[in-house]
């Protein structure tokens, strides 16, 4: 077979284009930090990478949900402790009011305190966490 000048030129141009394409791919990988630019580069690796990303995102959401739930539980626990201490104060106030030696003025003061405790308990029961 005879090697012509046009065959050598086509081979040279083809090799130059392959080198340029390889260099472009390498530069793209270096600039983006990603080996896979599209699914057609390597479908198996692309599918695996996509699954890893989905799993990672699910784990991130799971961790956020855990933190939200922990915050909700901590807030609820704190509110319940405040309500409990107010109920104990109401109980002590009721025992004091039941004492027959209390004057009318003391009973009125205790009634005002009782209204304050009930108001505080009411506001605590209407507390919100993250809206």
Protein Blocks (a to p, Z undefined) as FASTA:
>chain_A
ZZdfklmmmmmmmmmmmmmmmmmmmmmmmmnopablbfklommlmmmmmmmmmmmmmmmm
mmmmmmmmmmmmmmmmmmmmmmmmmmmmmmmmmmmmmpmkbcfklmmmmmmmmmmmmmmm
mmmmmpceeZZ
